[in-house]
């Protein structure tokens, strides 16, 4: 089909906009990933689609197209972590600290990275990996290698400068064939959407209301687990465990963020333990955060 018809479907206003069917989404995303249509049309479609709001079915179809492109290498006993590709600027990464507490449980972590994507300019997982490296139980997958077609859209996405459907589907593409995953949701309505989108691919998926769209908890937060078809909500409060992390009032520079990871404070170490406990819940080694924290501590 002429790609312009897809632009019309998402960008001509409430009276004429319509949902794309699975065949149309498949064709549109293939055209975008292969860049077989002009970049201006790609940008117009992604922008219109974002404004119109992508439906759950459209996102699932998009995910299925992307899934066909991913080159995988199985990492046994692993949890995939859905970090956003636009980085972190308000909080440091706990990832390198969490990993060391999971070694005694023979657990591996799988993370993905690429050059900075829209919409905020934070420290990316790729920059963190390239600067300090990761322990041997944290497996880094570079998207330029496992999904070069999406990576090649980085320049176009940065010119557009806005979040698109790819920001949603790219976080859990499972290059490590992980059986478990943790993703972050900004808003509760996304919990059901993420379970529908990603849930069928894992034995267990935990959704947390993490800071900056990352699967890391610094302050009192909710997390959701689907059990017997029902999504159950839970609360974890760091202060209950004697943790009182004080967030910086200003954005953290890349240099400051890396320094905080290299020389963590006592509070960051405690937060790493608490997050590691959450990961034990994810792999079903514990059923609640209190028991899991005792296992870590």
C-alpha positions as CSV (number, residue, x, y, z in Angstrom):
1,X,0.0,0.0,0.0
2,X,1.1,3.6,-0.6
3,X,2.7,4.8,2.6
4,X,0.8,8.0,2.4
5,X,-2.4,6.1,3.2
6,X,-0.9,5.3,6.6
7,X,-0.1,9.0,7.2
8,X,-3.7,9.8,6.4
9,X,-4.9,7.2,8.9
10,X,-3.1,8.8,11.8
11,X,-2.7,12.4,10.8
12,X,-5.9,13.9,9.3
13,X,-7.9,14.6,12.4
14,X,-10.5,13.0,14.6
15,X,-13.1,12.5,11.9
16,X,-10.8,10.8,9.5
17,X,-8.2,9.1,11.7
18,X,-8.6,5.3,12.1
19,X,-6.8,2.3,13.6
20,X,-4.5,0.5,11.3
21,X,-5.1,-3.2,11.0
22,X,-2.3,-5.8,11.6
23,X,-1.4,-6.1,7.9
24,X,-1.1,-2.3,7.6
25,X,1.0,-2.0,10.7
26,X,3.3,-4.7,9.5
27,X,3.8,-3.0,6.1
28,X,4.2,0.5,7.7
29,X,6.8,-0.7,10.2
30,X,8.7,-2.8,7.7
31,X,8.9,0.3,5.4
32,X,10.2,2.4,8.3
33,X,12.8,-0.1,9.5
34,X,14.1,-0.6,6.0
35,X,13.8,3.2,5.3
36,X,12.2,2.4,1.9
37,X,10.1,5.6,2.1
38,X,11.4,9.2,2.5
39,X,12.5,10.2,6.0
40,X,10.0,13.1,5.9
41,X,7.1,10.6,5.5
42,X,8.5,8.4,8.3
43,X,8.6,11.4,10.6
44,X,5.1,12.6,9.6
45,X,3.7,9.1,10.3
46,X,5.4,8.7,13.7
47,X,4.3,12.2,14.8
48,X,0.7,11.7,13.7
49,X,0.6,8.3,15.2
50,X,1.9,9.6,18.6
51,X,-0.7,12.4,18.6
52,X,-3.5,10.2,17.7
53,X,-2.3,7.6,20.3
54,X,-1.2,4.1,19.3
55,X,-3.7,1.4,20.2
56,X,-2.7,-1.8,22.1
57,X,-3.2,-3.9,19.0
58,X,-1.1,-1.5,16.9
59,X,1.7,-1.6,19.4
60,X,1.5,-5.4,19.6
61,X,1.7,-5.6,15.8
62,X,4.7,-3.2,15.9
63,X,6.4,-5.4,18.5
64,X,5.9,-8.5,16.4
65,X,7.6,-6.9,13.4
66,X,10.5,-5.7,15.5
67,X,10.8,-9.2,17.1
68,X,11.5,-10.7,13.6
69,X,14.6,-8.5,13.3
70,X,16.3,-9.1,16.7
71,X,19.4,-11.3,16.7
72,X,19.5,-13.2,20.0
73,X,22.0,-14.9,22.2
74,X,20.6,-16.9,25.1
75,X,21.6,-15.8,28.6
76,X,20.5,-18.5,31.1
77,X,19.0,-17.6,34.5
78,X,18.5,-14.0,33.3
79,X,16.2,-11.1,33.9
80,X,15.7,-8.5,31.2
81,X,15.6,-5.0,32.4
82,X,13.6,-2.4,30.4
83,X,15.7,0.7,30.7
84,X,14.6,3.7,28.6
85,X,16.9,4.6,25.7
86,X,16.7,8.4,26.5
87,X,18.8,7.9,29.6
88,X,18.6,9.2,33.2
89,X,19.3,12.7,34.4
90,X,17.6,13.0,37.8
91,X,18.9,9.7,39.4
92,X,22.1,7.7,39.1
93,X,22.0,4.1,37.9
94,X,21.7,1.3,40.5
95,X,22.3,-1.4,37.9
96,X,26.0,-2.1,38.5
97,X,25.4,-2.2,42.3
98,X,22.3,-4.4,42.0
99,X,24.2,-7.0,40.0
100,X,26.7,-7.9,42.7
101,X,24.0,-8.8,45.2
102,X,22.4,-11.3,42.8
103,X,25.6,-13.3,42.1
104,X,25.0,-15.6,45.0
105,X,21.6,-16.5,43.5
106,X,23.3,-17.3,40.1
107,X,21.2,-14.6,38.4
108,X,22.2,-12.7,35.3
109,X,20.9,-9.4,34.1
110,X,20.3,-8.5,30.5
111,X,20.3,-4.8,29.4
112,X,20.2,-3.1,26.0
113,X,21.7,0.1,24.9
114,X,22.2,2.5,21.9
115,X,23.0,6.1,21.2
116,X,20.7,8.6,23.0
117,X,17.1,8.6,21.8
118,X,14.4,11.3,22.4
119,X,13.0,12.8,24.6
120,X,15.4,13.7,27.5
121,X,19.2,14.0,27.4
122,X,20.3,11.8,30.2
123,X,23.1,9.2,30.8
124,X,22.4,6.2,28.7
125,X,23.0,2.5,29.5
126,X,25.4,2.5,26.6
127,X,27.4,5.4,28.0
128,X,27.4,3.7,31.4
129,X,28.7,0.4,30.0
130,X,31.3,2.0,27.8
131,X,32.6,4.1,30.7
132,X,32.8,1.8,33.6
133,X,32.0,-1.7,32.2
134,X,29.7,-4.2,33.8
135,X,30.3,-7.2,36.1
136,X,30.2,-10.6,34.5
137,X,26.6,-11.3,35.4
138,X,25.4,-8.1,33.7
139,X,25.1,-8.8,30.0
140,X,25.0,-5.8,27.7
141,X,23.5,-6.0,24.2
142,X,24.3,-3.2,21.8
143,X,21.3,-2.5,19.5
144,X,23.6,-1.5,16.6
145,X,24.5,-5.2,16.6
146,X,21.3,-7.0,17.6
147,X,18.8,-4.7,15.8
148,X,20.7,-2.5,13.4
149,X,17.6,-1.4,11.5
150,X,16.1,0.4,14.6
151,X,19.5,1.7,15.6
152,X,19.8,3.3,12.2
153,X,16.7,5.4,12.9
154,X,18.5,7.2,15.7
155,X,19.4,10.3,13.7
156,X,15.8,10.7,12.3
157,X,14.3,10.1,15.8
158,X,16.5,12.8,17.3
159,X,15.6,15.3,14.5
160,X,12.0,14.6,15.3
161,X,12.8,15.1,19.0
162,X,9.7,13.5,20.4
163,X,8.7,10.1,21.9
164,X,7.2,7.7,19.3
165,X,5.8,4.2,19.4
166,X,9.4,2.8,19.3
167,X,10.0,4.3,22.8
168,X,7.3,1.9,24.0
169,X,8.2,-1.3,22.2
170,X,12.0,-1.1,22.2
171,X,12.5,-1.6,26.0
172,X,11.9,-5.3,26.1
173,X,12.8,-6.9,22.8
174,X,14.6,-9.7,24.7
175,X,17.9,-10.2,22.9
176,X,19.1,-12.5,25.6
177,X,16.0,-14.8,25.5
178,X,15.4,-14.0,29.2
179,X,12.6,-15.9,30.9
180,X,11.9,-13.0,33.3
181,X,11.6,-9.2,32.9
182,X,11.1,-6.0,34.8
183,X,9.7,-2.9,33.1
184,X,8.8,0.6,34.3
185,X,5.5,2.4,33.8
186,X,5.0,6.2,34.3
187,X,1.2,5.8,34.6
188,X,-1.1,3.0,35.8
189,X,-3.0,2.7,32.5
190,X,0.3,1.5,30.9
191,X,0.5,-1.5,33.3
192,X,-2.2,-3.4,31.5
193,X,-0.8,-2.3,28.2
194,X,2.7,-3.6,29.0
195,X,1.4,-6.9,30.3
196,X,-0.5,-7.3,27.1
197,X,2.4,-6.3,25.0
198,X,5.3,-8.0,26.7
199,X,3.8,-10.4,29.2
200,X,3.3,-13.4,26.9
201,X,7.1,-13.5,26.3
202,X,8.1,-14.2,29.9
203,X,7.4,-16.6,32.7
204,X,7.0,-13.6,34.9
205,X,6.9,-9.8,34.2
206,X,7.0,-7.2,37.0
207,X,6.0,-3.6,36.2
208,X,7.3,-1.0,38.6
209,X,6.6,2.7,38.9
210,X,10.3,3.3,38.7
211,X,12.0,6.7,38.6
212,X,12.7,8.2,35.1
213,X,11.1,5.2,33.3
214,X,13.8,2.8,34.7
215,X,13.2,-0.4,36.5
216,X,14.8,1.0,39.6
217,X,13.1,2.2,42.8
218,X,14.5,5.2,44.8
219,X,11.3,6.4,46.6
220,X,8.0,4.9,47.7
221,X,6.6,3.1,44.7
222,X,4.1,0.7,43.4
223,X,4.7,-2.5,41.5
224,X,2.4,-4.9,39.7
225,X,2.5,-8.6,39.0
226,X,0.0,-10.6,37.0
227,X,-1.1,-13.8,38.8
228,X,-3.8,-16.2,37.5
229,X,-4.8,-13.6,34.9
230,X,-5.3,-10.8,37.5
231,X,-2.9,-7.9,37.9
232,X,-2.2,-7.3,41.6
233,X,-0.7,-4.1,43.0
234,X,1.9,-3.9,45.7
235,X,3.7,-1.1,47.5
236,X,7.4,-0.9,48.4
237,X,8.6,2.0,50.7
238,X,12.4,2.4,51.1
239,X,11.9,4.2,54.4
240,X,10.4,1.1,55.9
241,X,13.8,-0.5,55.4
242,X,15.6,2.5,56.9
243,X,16.5,4.0,53.6
244,X,16.3,7.8,53.2
245,X,17.6,8.8,49.8
246,X,17.7,12.5,49.1
247,X,17.2,13.3,45.4
248,X,19.3,16.1,43.9
249,X,17.2,19.2,43.2
250,X,19.1,19.8,39.9
251,X,19.7,17.4,37.0
252,X,22.8,15.2,37.6
253,X,25.5,15.6,35.0
254,X,26.9,12.5,33.3
255,X,30.2,12.9,35.2
256,X,28.4,13.2,38.5
257,X,26.2,10.2,37.8
258,X,29.1,8.0,36.9
259,X,31.0,9.1,40.0
260,X,28.1,8.2,42.2
261,X,28.1,4.7,40.7
262,X,31.8,4.3,41.1
263,X,31.8,5.5,44.7
264,X,28.3,4.8,46.0
265,X,27.0,6.2,49.3
266,X,25.6,4.0,52.0
267,X,22.1,4.9,50.9
268,X,22.7,3.9,47.3
269,X,24.1,0.6,48.5
270,X,20.9,0.0,50.6
271,X,18.8,1.0,47.6
272,X,20.7,-1.5,45.5
273,X,19.9,-4.2,48.0
274,X,16.2,-3.3,48.0
275,X,16.1,-3.3,44.2
276,X,17.9,-6.7,44.2
277,X,15.1,-7.9,46.4
278,X,12.6,-6.8,43.8
279,X,14.5,-8.9,41.3
280,X,14.2,-12.0,43.5
281,X,10.4,-11.5,43.4
282,X,10.6,-11.3,39.7
283,X,12.2,-14.7,39.4
284,X,9.9,-16.1,42.1
285,X,12.5,-16.8,44.7
286,X,10.4,-14.8,47.1
287,X,6.7,-13.8,47.2
288,X,7.0,-10.5,49.1
289,X,9.6,-7.7,49.4
290,X,10.2,-8.2,53.1
291,X,11.3,-11.8,52.7
292,X,13.3,-11.0,49.6
293,X,15.1,-8.2,51.4
294,X,16.1,-10.5,54.2
295,X,17.5,-13.0,51.6
296,X,19.6,-10.2,50.1
297,X,20.7,-8.7,53.5
